[in-house]
């Protein structure tokens, strides 16, 4: 477990630079989850990224399986990218850890196209209480592990307003993505409003 997490952290640092802050959260009956903060200050960028570290220590188990396989199964970490400054986004550390612990706590498999709902704002006064899980391989490349272990995938999280989450449940992730693209939605804006859905 520790060896995998060391490789995961090295991959994150290669892609995002050195973290400038980290916090650890432990939930009853689960492994420790860390959340690392990466500030991209190159070229005056105001982007901050938060990445989980610990979710990939164990493979995610199919909730329908009678016994969880301790070796085989998908592994992932979560990455959230937002603009810093206008909102208290550093308060997202615990909510991100909650989402990263959900495979252990609730027995869910987190995969692209899934919705993850917190039931509370991602940070104080955030217009989002849920996220859409995006495809891996963009910002941080998948981390290959020795067989039979599956690769660690770094899944981007896209915050959704309650209206967008409800629309996605009916119409699907693809149509929500297309709606965001059609309206030029800045998914990194921590204060953005819902995209028009009529």
N, C-alpha and C positions, 0 to 999 in steps of 0.2 A: 504494500500500500504506500509506504513512504517513498519508495523508489519511483513509483508512478507519479506521485504528486511533485516530486523534485523535477521530473521531466516535464510535467505540465507547467510548472512555474517557469522553467527555463524557456519553454516555447512562448509563453505569454510575454516574458521579458524581451525575447528576440523580436517579437512582433510589435510590442507596445512601448518598450523602454523599461526603465526601472520604476517600480511602484513608489509613489511618494507617501502612501498611507496604506495601512491594512488593519482590519479588525477581525476578530475571531468570535464565532457564535457556536455554542453547543446546545443542542436540544436533547431532552431526555430520550435515551435509547437510540441516539444517532451518533455518527462520527462528527468530529469537529469540522465546521465549514468556515473558511476564511473568505473575506472579500477584499480584493486589492484595488486600489485606486491609481489610475495612470492619468497624469495630466500632460496633454500634448501642447507644449508651449512653442513648438517650432513655427516660425513664420507668423507669430502672433495669434495662433489658433486658440479658441476658447473652448475646445472640446475636452471633456473629461470622460474617461472610460472606467467602468467598474466590472471586474471579473471575479467569478467565484473560483475557489480552490478547495477541493475536497469532495465535490460531488462525484468526480470520476474515480475515486478510490475504490468504489464497488460498482460492479455492473448493474444496470437497471434491469429489474426482473419483470417478466410478463405477469401482470396481475392475475391472469387465468391459470398460471402454472401452479401445480401443487407444491413444488419445492423450487426455491430460487437456486439457480446455478451460481456458485461462488466465483466462477472464472468467465464463462461466456455471457454475452449480453452487451448491449450498447453502453458506452460511457460518454459523458458529456460534462462540459462546464458552460456557464452562462456569461454573456458579455452584454452590458448595457452601455450605450453611448449617448451622452446628452451634452448640451451647451451649458457651461458653468456660468454662475453669476446671478441670473434673475430668479432662481429658486433654490431652496435648501436641499439640493439633490444629495448631499452627503448623508442625509437621513435615510437614504435608500439601502444602506448597508444591511440592516436587519431584515427588511422585506426580501432582499435578494437572497440572503442566507435561508430564509423560509422556503423560497422557491427551489433553491438548490437541495434542500433537505426533503422535498416532497417525494422523490422516489423511495427514500428509506421510510418516511413516515406514512405515506399514503399508498405506496406500491404502484405509483404511476410511472410510465415510460415517457420521458420528455423527448419530443421529436418535432421537426419542422412542421409548421401548420397547426400545432397545438395552441390552445389558449390556456394561460395560467392565471387564475384569479386569486387575488389576495383578500378581497372583501374589505379592503381599506386602502387609502391613498398610498401610492408608492413612496411619497415623501409629503411633509405637511403642505396642505393646500394643493396638492397635485391633482390635475383633472383626470388622472388615470388610476385605476385600481386593478387593472389586468394588463397582460402583455401577450403579444403574438410571438411565437417562436419562429425565427427565420432560419434560412438554410446556412449550413456551415461552409467553411472553406474560403470565405472572403477575407475578412480582416485578419484572422488568425488561422493558419493552415491546420488541418487535421493532424493529430499526432499518432503516427503508426506505432503499435506496440508489438512485442514478440507474440507469435501465434501460440495458443489459440485466442489470445486476448484481442478484442476488437479495438479499433482506433478510438482515441479520445476526440470528440468533435466539440468545437467551440461555437455554441449556438447564440446568435445575436437575439436580443429581446427588443421588441418594438412596442412601446407603450400604446395602449388603446383606451379611448374614452369609453364610458358605459354604452353610449349609442353605437360606437364602432364595434364593441364586443358583441352586442346584441345582433347587429347586422351581420357580423362574421359568422355567428352561430347559424343564421338562416341561409346566407349566400356563400359562405366559405372563405378561406384565407386568400385564395387567388383573386377573387373579385374585390376583396378589400384592398389588396396590394394594387390592383389596377385602378381603383378609385383614388388611392393616395397618389399614384403616379400621374393620373389625369389632372389632378388639382395641384400638382407640384408641392405636396405636403412636406414640410420640414419635420421629419420624424425625430430629430434631435432637439427640437424646441421643447423645453420642459413646461412651457405655459401655453402650448398651442391648443386651439379649439378643435372640435370634431370636424372631420371632413364632411362636406355636404353629402347626404346619403339619399336624397329623394330622386 
